[in-house]
Amino acid sequence: MAYFVYMLLTTRKSKFITYVGYTSNLSHRLNQHNNSKGAKFTRGSKWKLIYFKKYRNKKMAMINEYKLKKDYKLRSEFKTNYLNK
């Protein structure tokens, strides 16, 4: 089964906020976040998918999700690239 690491973007009080997670069903998970049924942090906002990467197994997805969550410089690069499109 394939897993995805993804990054979402929204605005709160004129600031861009990102969220990183992993899932086996990307479209379903994005729908959950946008319908306030996802993680508590994401409730009440409309999120846009700005990055995702596919992994072969859950373990690799979880390892790379953790790395991306902690790497604020890389998250900022993805955010900047998305906003400059």
N, C-alpha and C positions, 0 to 999 in steps of 0.2 A: 504494500500500500504506500502511496506517495504522501508526503507531508510538505507543507509550505510554511515558510517564515515570511511574515508580511509586515508592512508598516502603513499605518493610517495617518491621515492629516485632517485637522479641523482648526477652526478659529474660536478663541475664547477671549473676550475683552480685548479685541484687536491684536491678539498674539496667536501665532501659529503653534499648535500643540501636536506632538506625534505620539503614537501608541504602537508598540511592537508586540506581536504574538505569533503563535503557530497553530496550524490546523490541518486536518485532512480534507476539508471541504471549504475552499476559499470563498466561493460565492455565498454559501449558506452562512458562514461566519461573519462576513461583511454585512449581510442582511440582519443578523442578530445584533451587531453593534449599532446599526442605524435604527433599529426598532427597540432600543433600550433593553435588550435581553442578553447583551454580551457582558463583558467585564464591568464592574461597578464604575471604574474610571471613565468608561466610554459612554455611559448613559446620559441621555439628554442632548447629545450633539449629533450632527450629521457628518459622517466620516467619508473621506475619499481614499481609495487605495493608491498609494504612490510608489510602492515597491513590493515585489514578492520574488521568492526563489524557491524552487522545488528541490526536495531531498528524497532519497530512496527510503529512509526509515525515520522513525520517530526520534530515536536517540540523536541522530545527526541534526535533525531540525531543532531539537531542544537545546543542544550545545550551541548552535549558531544563533538561535533566538536570544540566548543569554548574552552572547558576545555583542550582538547588535544592541540589545537593551542598555548595555554598559558603555558602548562606544558613542558618546554624544557628538563627537566630531564627524563620524561617518553618518549619523542620523541627520546632522545639520547639512551635510553635503547632498544627501538624497532629497531633503526638503528644498534646498536651494535649486537643485536641478529641476525639480518638479515645478517650482514657482516661476522659473525663468523660461519655461517652455512657451 
